[in-house]
Amino acid sequence: MLQSRWWSWGFRSAVLLYFVLLIVFPILGIYGQSLSGGWHAFLDNVTEALAWKSVLLTVKLALISTAINAAIGTMAAWVLIRYRFPGRRLLNSLVDLPFALPTAVVGLMILLLLGPRSPIGQGAESLGFTILFHEPAIVIAMVFVTFPFVIRSVQPLLEELDASEEEAAYTMGASPARTFFRVILPCMLPGIASGAMLAFSRALAEFGAVVLVAGNIPGKTLIASVYIFGEIESDNPAGAAAISVLLLTLSFLILWIVNYVQTRRTGR
């Protein structure tokens, strides 16, 4: 029955209809809403000082969180693949926890962990600075929700790495550091790059975890997703759609680059 021509046609049509209704139409709606007032209104919404500052702040903090995840995620993937120790399977399963937790719960966790009543918050205040409601809290929230991307992108590459290449390098007298940078790291780079770009794209859109810990101070801690929410509450859907289009277009470019990197790696 699955090889029947009618079944195949119906199955493909259902998938295509699902894709169009849930992805294509909403995206076209966002672009249409952003241009509902014309190009001049769109440019005014995009170049508005508060909107532009929120976008730049979001990109800056997303880049910082991506750099942290690229480093820590690569090390975590290395440890989980190359070492055997008690609790390894539990740690490996906990990697995906940010995907399962509601982002509002993540924000509450950070709020309780870094708040003024917590030991960490009190210690920071004794040193003369505050973590919560400032940029460090936003970075921490972004790092948490994007933590699995780099790890899950690098792990398959480490599992597929041929041990004979490392053994050949050691046989030829290469040091462990030289072997890592000349043999192992080049194999890991496509995974690091694709995972980092996905983490960056996800950090751009984070809302639930950030809105509780950012403070939402215009021009200082107001990020793009919270700005969009504020524009909707202010009955300015065109302004919200204009900033959404910027983030959406940037995400499209990132996903295209990720697909290109993966295609080059697989040779397809």
Secondary structure, 3 states (H helix, E strand, C coil): CCCCHHHHHHHHHHHHHHHHHHHHHHHHHHHHHHCCCCHHHHHHHHHCHHHHHHHHHHHHHHHHHHHHHHHHHHHHHHHHHHCCCCCHHHHHHHCCHHHHCCHHHHHHHHHHHHCCCCHHHHHHHHCCCCCCCCHHHHHHHHHHHCHHHHHHHHHHHHHHCCHHHHHHHHHCCCCHHHHHHHHHHHHHHHHHHHHHHHHHHHHHCCCHHHHCCCCCCCCCCCCHHHHHHHHHHCCCHHHHHHHHHHHHHHHHHHHHHHHHHHHHHHCC
